[in-house]
């Protein structure tokens, strides 16, 4: 459909359609905007966006929710050598020679 009333100077005179702030130019600006929005109340409940997201996460993935709330559960790390034996320590020097002697023995 053609515009029956075009602007004379080439610019549209609809001030309501102008986005003066524009999009965030960097990730830091995007993060600041997301943090600002996360603290605003949503809907009639008065809950914030973050609270609603965390409540949904607690229902769908309780393990992930607990990691966020209390920290990651420590994972046991076991270091053994070949075939479950003692761990062999090998020191390599800059000249390519190896030192296979164990100072603890």
C-alpha positions as CSV (number, residue, x, y, z in Angstrom):
1,X,0.0,0.0,0.0
2,X,1.4,3.4,-1.0
3,X,2.0,6.2,1.4
4,X,-0.6,8.8,0.4
5,X,1.0,11.5,2.6
6,X,4.8,11.2,2.3
7,X,7.0,13.7,4.2
8,X,8.3,16.5,2.1
9,X,11.9,16.5,3.4
10,X,12.5,12.7,3.3
11,X,12.2,12.1,7.0
12,X,9.2,10.5,8.7
13,X,7.6,12.8,11.4
14,X,6.5,10.0,13.7
15,X,8.4,10.7,17.0
16,X,6.8,7.7,18.7
17,X,8.6,5.3,16.4
18,X,12.1,6.7,17.1
19,X,14.3,4.6,19.4
20,X,16.6,7.2,20.9
21,X,18.5,4.9,23.2
22,X,19.1,2.2,20.6
23,X,20.4,-1.3,21.2
24,X,23.2,-1.9,23.7
25,X,26.5,-1.4,22.0
26,X,28.6,-3.7,24.2
27,X,28.1,-6.8,26.4
28,X,28.6,-4.7,29.5
29,X,25.7,-2.5,28.5
30,X,23.5,-5.5,27.8
31,X,24.4,-7.0,31.2
32,X,23.5,-3.8,32.9
33,X,20.2,-3.7,31.1
34,X,19.5,-7.3,32.0
35,X,20.3,-6.6,35.7
36,X,18.0,-3.6,35.7
37,X,15.2,-5.6,34.2
38,X,15.7,-8.5,36.5
39,X,14.9,-6.4,39.6
40,X,11.6,-5.0,38.2
41,X,8.3,-6.5,39.4
42,X,6.5,-8.6,36.8
43,X,2.7,-9.1,36.6
44,X,0.2,-8.8,39.4
45,X,2.2,-11.0,41.8
46,X,4.9,-8.3,42.3
47,X,7.7,-10.9,42.0
48,X,10.8,-9.9,40.1
49,X,11.9,-11.6,36.9
50,X,14.9,-13.2,38.7
51,X,12.6,-14.7,41.4
52,X,10.3,-16.2,38.7
53,X,13.2,-17.6,36.7
54,X,14.7,-19.2,39.9
55,X,11.3,-20.7,41.0
56,X,10.9,-22.2,37.5
57,X,14.4,-23.6,37.6
58,X,13.9,-25.1,41.1
59,X,10.9,-27.0,39.7
60,X,12.5,-28.2,36.4
61,X,16.1,-28.8,37.5
62,X,16.6,-28.9,41.3
63,X,20.2,-30.0,41.1
64,X,21.2,-26.9,39.0
65,X,19.1,-24.7,41.3
66,X,21.0,-26.0,44.4
67,X,24.3,-25.4,42.6
68,X,23.4,-21.8,42.0
69,X,22.1,-21.3,45.6
70,X,24.8,-23.1,47.6
71,X,27.7,-23.7,45.2
72,X,28.9,-26.6,43.1
73,X,29.2,-29.9,44.8
74,X,32.9,-31.0,45.0
75,X,33.7,-33.8,42.6
76,X,36.2,-36.4,43.9
77,X,39.5,-36.6,42.0
78,X,41.6,-39.7,42.2
79,X,45.0,-39.9,40.6
80,X,46.6,-43.3,40.0
81,X,49.2,-44.6,37.7
82,X,49.0,-47.1,34.9
83,X,46.6,-50.0,35.7
84,X,45.7,-48.5,39.1
85,X,49.3,-48.6,40.4
86,X,51.4,-45.8,42.0
87,X,51.7,-42.6,40.1
88,X,55.0,-42.3,38.3
89,X,56.7,-38.9,38.3
90,X,59.0,-38.2,35.4
91,X,60.9,-34.9,35.2
92,X,62.0,-33.8,31.7
93,X,64.7,-31.2,31.4
94,X,65.1,-28.6,28.6
95,X,67.9,-30.6,27.0
96,X,65.5,-33.6,26.6
97,X,67.1,-35.8,29.2
98,X,64.9,-37.6,31.7
99,X,65.4,-38.0,35.4
100,X,63.7,-41.3,36.4
101,X,65.1,-41.4,39.9
102,X,62.7,-41.0,42.7
103,X,64.1,-38.7,45.4
104,X,61.7,-40.2,48.0
105,X,63.4,-43.7,47.7
